[in-house]
Amino acid sequence: MTLSAWDFSNLKREATICHMLKHPHIVELLETYSSEGMLYMVFEFMDGSDLCYEVVRRASAGFVYSEAVARQVEIYGSMVERLLYFPGDDIH
């Protein structure tokens, strides 16, 4: 499968943005390369599990995702948005 020109362009833009992100709580993009119409992004190793796995694991253990929990997620989401804003670079 090869990417369309539009998808490839968007992924290159995402890779450029990821290369600029330098923060202790953001996984670092180490390298990018393309081959046969595909773009590969190599990130640093992060020990643990992914968000989807954690949601399923906690829900099956009886954790209830309430409005209070959602509010906390919204607060953290707005913090992440602030971290990702680069003034003057037109990257939001």
C-alpha positions as CSV (number, residue, x, y, z in Angstrom):
1,M,0.0,0.0,0.0
2,T,1.3,3.4,-0.9
3,L,0.1,6.7,0.5
4,S,-1.6,9.3,-1.6
5,A,0.4,12.5,-2.2
6,W,-2.0,14.4,0.1
7,D,-1.5,11.8,2.9
8,F,2.3,11.7,2.4
9,S,2.4,15.5,2.6
10,N,0.4,15.5,5.8
11,L,2.6,12.9,7.4
12,K,5.7,14.8,6.5
13,R,4.2,17.9,8.2
14,E,3.4,15.8,11.2
15,A,6.9,14.5,11.3
16,T,8.3,18.0,11.1
17,I,6.2,19.1,14.0
18,C,7.1,15.9,16.0
19,H,10.8,16.7,15.4
20,M,10.3,20.1,17.1
21,L,8.7,18.7,20.2
22,K,11.2,18.5,22.9
23,H,9.6,17.9,26.3
24,P,10.2,15.2,29.0
25,H,6.5,14.1,28.8
26,I,6.4,13.7,25.0
27,V,7.8,10.7,23.2
28,E,10.7,12.0,21.0
29,L,10.7,11.3,17.3
30,L,14.2,10.0,16.6
31,E,14.2,9.5,12.8
32,T,12.0,9.5,9.7
33,Y,12.6,7.8,6.4
34,S,10.6,6.9,3.3
35,S,10.6,3.8,1.2
36,E,8.3,2.8,-1.7
37,G,5.7,5.5,-1.1
38,M,5.6,5.0,2.7
39,L,6.8,7.3,5.5
40,Y,8.3,5.6,8.5
41,M,8.6,7.5,11.9
42,V,10.9,6.0,14.6
43,F,10.1,7.1,18.1
44,E,12.0,6.5,21.3
45,F,11.0,3.4,23.2
46,M,8.4,4.0,25.9
47,D,7.9,1.3,28.5
48,G,4.3,0.6,29.5
49,S,1.0,0.2,27.6
50,D,-1.1,2.4,25.3
51,L,-4.1,4.4,26.2
52,C,-6.6,2.1,24.6
53,Y,-5.3,-0.9,26.5
54,E,-5.5,1.0,29.8
55,V,-9.1,2.1,29.2
56,V,-10.2,-1.5,28.5
57,R,-8.2,-2.9,31.4
58,R,-9.6,-0.4,33.9
59,A,-13.1,-0.8,32.6
60,S,-13.0,-4.6,32.9
61,A,-11.7,-4.2,36.4
62,G,-14.8,-2.2,37.4
63,F,-13.5,1.4,36.9
64,V,-16.3,3.7,36.0
65,Y,-15.6,6.5,33.6
66,S,-17.7,9.3,35.1
67,E,-18.2,13.0,34.2
68,A,-15.6,13.8,36.8
69,V,-13.0,11.6,35.1
70,A,-13.9,13.1,31.7
71,R,-13.4,16.6,33.2
72,Q,-9.9,15.6,34.3
73,V,-9.2,14.3,30.8
74,E,-10.4,17.6,29.4
75,I,-8.1,19.6,31.7
76,Y,-5.1,17.5,30.7
77,G,-6.1,17.8,27.0
78,S,-6.1,21.6,27.3
79,M,-2.7,21.4,28.9
80,V,-1.4,19.3,26.0
81,E,-2.9,21.8,23.5
82,R,-0.9,24.6,25.2
83,L,2.3,22.5,25.0
84,L,1.8,22.0,21.3
85,Y,1.4,25.7,20.4
86,F,4.4,27.2,18.7
87,P,4.0,30.9,18.5
88,G,5.3,32.4,15.3
89,D,5.5,29.0,13.5
90,D,1.9,28.8,12.6
91,I,1.7,25.4,14.1
92,H,-1.3,24.8,16.4
